[in-house]
Amino acid sequence: MSVIINELIKEIEKLREDLIKIKVGREYTDPDVVTASQKLDDVLNKYQELVKLDESDY
């Protein structure tokens, strides 16, 4: 697995933990929750694209 993918995995875990903390006591539609969720989504999309590219090398 590439270094970039490993870094993205670490970032995904951090953003996931941040989202969980931000969500406590708030609605899913709270602007802070939505922003945190969108950041996580962006990184997950990057990860998925890189994994697809990495798999196509085989």
N, C-alpha and C positions, 0 to 999 in steps of 0.2 A: 504494500500500500504506500502511496506517495506521501511525502512530508506534508504537502498541501492538504491532502485528505485528512491526515491525522490532526493538523491544526484546525481544520473545520470541525472535526468531531469534538475537540476541546471547546471550541467556540459555541457549538450547538448545546453542549452540556451546560455551559455558563449561562447562555441565554435562556435555556429551559428553566434553570434554577431561578434566574431573575424573574421570569414570567410567573412562576409559582409564588414567589414572594410578593410581587406586585399585585397579583390577583386576590390575595387575602383581604376579605372584607369589601371587595369591590365587585361590581357587575361586569360581565363579559364585554359590555358595550362602553365601559369607562375608557376615555381617551388614552390613559396611560397603559391600560391592559391591551388595547388595540395596537398601540405603537409597539409595545414589547412583543406582541404576537407577530406583527408584521416583520420586525427585525429577525425573529426566529425563522419565519417562513422564508425570508430572503436567503438566509444562510443554508437552510435545508434544501432550497432549490439549487443553490450553487453546488452543494454536496452531491445531490442526485445527478446533476449534469456531469460532474467530474467522475463519479463512479461509473456512469454509463460509458464515458469516453475510455476510462481505464479498462472496463470489461471488453470493449470493442477491440482492444489491442491483442486479445487472445484468440 
